[in-house]
């Protein structure tokens, strides 16, 4: 008698499509063998979905479990591991249905040699940039709850990229203008992210509080642009502030570098 139960569980790691997907079938030598012949523990259908919108990022894997001799209960535990470098040190993350032992809703599943339990486990909104992989543990218990066997598998690695723009106020230079009593203010702004951005404003706030605005229609990824302002000359000891996207129109993942304050040069 063969019975199949598939139950989906999931986790949301961050409040924030299309993308990259790959398949993995992890059944290394040494895995327990089920009573019906196939491996008693497998990982299949690994997916790594990237997206410029954080809530549309995802990764997933499906655990497949079959009974070994004497099984009365089967359990699975999913852990999500993260690292900043592919070959760096991975640490376990916390989230719903992560790090806990899961059991089939049908408590009798596993008592027949042909039984099969499938658990798809998607994780939505993982922070980026980072590398991720699943560590999935399987254990088989007898009728008294004693462990018959336990086995752990690792999935493939998912490299989640931060795809949002990163607008930056890079520099601000001051030089005397051709007109007496005025200075030329030359600003350099850049997009350090992997996606272009626009439209957005760039503002220059003068020492007297006056704000000058320039409008940028588009700035490509990994590109920089110079923007020129002409205004009253600034005096030594005063400060100027350059701000990129002051209205927060762009979904910029790092706004800490959007503002630059510099001192006026000495006279």
Secondary structure as UniProt FT lines:
FT   STRAND          4..6
FT   STRAND          9..12
FT   TURN            29..30
FT   TURN            35..36
FT   STRAND          41..49
FT   HELIX           54..56
FT   STRAND          58..65
FT   TURN            69..70
FT   STRAND          73..83
FT   TURN            86..87
FT   STRAND          91..92
FT   TURN            96..97
FT   STRAND          101..103
FT   TURN            107..110
FT   TURN            113..114
FT   STRAND          116..124
FT   STRAND          130..141
FT   TURN            143..144
FT   STRAND          147..154
FT   STRAND          158..160
FT   STRAND          167..176
FT   TURN            180..181
FT   STRAND          182..191
FT   STRAND          200..205
FT   TURN            207..208
FT   STRAND          211..216
FT   TURN            221..222
FT   STRAND          223..232
FT   TURN            236..237
FT   STRAND          239..244
FT   TURN            246..247
FT   HELIX           255..257
FT   STRAND          259..263
//
